[in-house]
Amino acid sequence: MKFYPVYYFTLACPTIDRTLEKVDQYVANAAVRGIQIDMPSADPYGETDMVKAMMSKCIADYNGNYDYYMDQIRSIRDKHKDLEIHVVVYPDVVAKIGKEKFADFCKEIDAFTVRIAGTEVFPDYVECLKERGLPVSDTINYFMPEEDIERCRTATGIIHMRTRRKTEAPNRGLETWKDRIAYVRDKGVTARIFATADMKTADDLVVAREGGADGVYVGNVLMNLWNDEPALWKLLAEMQSTIVE
């Protein structure tokens, strides 16, 4: 079994230059294998207040110049040839760039996976990505609606399986990662499954790993520590220690 974490970056945290610097440091200091990176959305409804504010500022600072945003991600690829780049964007970002141009960009940077965030499915965007041979990720929400599971049976990327939100009740007896992952495997989901949401400590990663996850997406818990370098590198090292090769 292989298991590893992928770390989320919003493109301007709090500036693009700072984000690019931190990507370099994650790779150099902790041999990070993969990053998940977005471009600012005008409607990032699923994000924290911190990420929403940074996206709004980035749009204002660069006048929503998505060509510039894509160039910054190209610079990451140019510098880090072997880094997994997991692209995640909201649908309005694809609409602003244009679905064909966005798909070509993802192909150019050799995106490891691409995910269109949010609750609505955009089959034309997905098809455009798949036509270029790009692995497209999808999501199974905590309550595991059957339509999520059915859709994910043909997923070519990584399945994002959400943990329980603090306001949600236990899910029909399938509370643990082990139970939930076994359930969707029995339903025919074969793609790799990464735990996502509330992956805040190394212990959280271990619980997901022991439950059968192939990896996790770590959200903005590390970005919150960028002004506290000792705490940042300590937590990152702890999370990296959960890797199984």
N, C-alpha and C positions, 0 to 999 in steps of 0.2 A: 504493500500500500504506500502511495506517495501522498504527501500532504504539505501544503505551504500557504503562507498568507500573501495576499496582494494588497497594496496600500493605496488608499484614495488620495488624490490631489484635485482640488479645484484650481483652475489655471492661474488665478490671481489671489494668492494667500500670503500677505495682503496685496502683493504686487506680482506681476509675471516674473520679474527678475528674481524675486525671493523664491518663488516656486521652482524655477529652473535650478537655482542654487541648492535647494533642498533635495531635489531629485538626485543631483550629483552626489550630495552627501550621503543620502540613503544607500546609494550603490557603493560608494567608496567605504563608508564606515560600517555597513552591515551586510554587504553583498546581497542586497534585496533583489529578488528574482523578477518581480512584476509590480507594475503600478497601474492603477485605474485612474484615468484622467478625463475631465470633462472640459467643455467650453461653456461660457456663461449663457444662461437662459434668461429670457425676460419673464418666465413663469416657472420658476423652480419649486413647484408647490410641495414636493416631498422632502425638501431640504431643511436643515436647521436654520435658525435665524442668522447665525454667523455666516453660513455659506450663502444664504440669500443676499445678505448685505454685501459680501465680497463680489458676488456675481453682478449685482446692480452697479457697484462702483467700477468694475472692470468694463462693463458696457458703456458707462459714462466716460471713463478715461480714454477709451479707444474708439468711441463712437460706433460701437457694435461692428468693428472691423474683423469679420470672421476670417478673411484671408490672412490677416496678421496673427490671429489666434492659431490658425492651422500652421503657419510658419514656425511658431514657437514650439509646437509639438513636433514638427519636422526636425527642429534643432535637437530635441531630445533623442530622436531616432539616429540622427547623424553622429551624436556623441556616444550613444549606448547601443551598439549594434545588436547585442544579445538580450537586451531588456525586453521582457514581455510588456507590451503596451495594450492595456485593456481600455478601449474607448467607450465612454458612456455619455450620452447627450439626451436632452429633452427634445421632443418632436419639433418644437419651434426652431431649434438650432438647425435641424436638417432642412426645414422649410426655408430658412433664411439663406443657407448655403446652396440649396438645391440638391435633390436626392442623388442625382448622377454625380455631381461634383463631390459631394460628401463621400459617396461610395468609392470614387476614384482616389480620394485622399486617404481613406482607410486602407485601401489596397497599397497605395504608395508607401505608407509608413509600416506596412506589414503588421497591421493591427492583429493582436493575438485573439481578441474577441471584440465584438461591437454590440452594444446594448442600447436600445431606445428606451429611455426611462419613462416611468409613469404607468398609469393603469390602463390606458387605451392602447389597443394594438393597431399598428400601422402596416398592414400587409404589403403595400406598395414599396415602402421603405425597406422592409425586410427582404422582399424579393429582389430589389435592386442590389442589395448587399450580397445576397446569395448568388446572384448571377456572376459576381466577381470572385466567387469561391471563398468569401469571407465567413468565418464562423460567427453566427449570430446568437447571442445569449438571450435568455428569457428568464421569467420569474415565476416561482411558485410561492404564493402568499401564505401567511401563517395558517389560515383556515383551509388551505389546500382545496380551493374550488376544483371540481372535476374538469372544468374547461381549461384551467391552468395546466393540470396534469396531462390532459389530452394534447394540448398544444405543445407541451414540452417533450412529448414522446418523439417528435421529429426535430428537436432543437439540434443545431450543429455546433453551438458554442457551449458556454458554461451555464448551468442552471443556478440562478440565485435563489436560495431558499431562505425565506425571511424567518427570523426568530420572532418570538412573541413580544408584542408591545406591552408595556406595563399596564395599559388600560384594557387589554384583551383577556378574556377568560380562557382557560385551557381548551384545547381544540379536540373535541369529541373523543377524548381518551388518548389521543396521539400527541403527548406532551413532549417527549424527549426527542432529541435528534435521531437516536437510533430507531425509534418507532416510526417517525415521520419519513425518514429516508428509506427504511424497509418498505413502507407502504407504497411510496411512489416507484420504487424499484419493481415491486410486484405488479404495478400497473403498466410496466413497460418503459419507464424512463431510463435510458442507458447513458446519457451524457453525464459528464462530471458535475458534481453538486458542490457548490461553495456556500457556506453559511454566511449570511449577511445581516447587518443591523445589530447594534449593541455588542459588537465584538470589541470589548474595551480592555481586557486583561489577558495575560497569557493563559490563565485558567479558563477563560471563555473559549479560547482557541482549542485547548486540550479537550474540553467537553465536546466541542463540535467534532474534533478529530476522532475521539473515542466512539462517537455516535455514527461514524462512517462517512463524514464529509471528506471530500478530496482537497478542500482548502477553505479559506475564509477571505472575505473582503473586509478589511479594517477601515472604518470610516474616519471621521474627523477627530478622533480622540488624540491622534498624534499631532495633527495640525494645531490643536489647542495648546500643545506644549512647545511650539516653535520658539517661544520667548523664554523657555526654561530648558536649556540644552542638556544639563545633566539628567533631568527627568525624561526628556525625549529619548536620549540614547539608551538610557536604562530600560525604558519600556520597549523600545524597538528591539533591543537585544533579547529581552525576555520573550517577545513574540517570535523572533527568529529562532529561538531555541526549541520551538515546537515543531520545526520542520522534520519531516521524515522523507528521506531520499528513496 
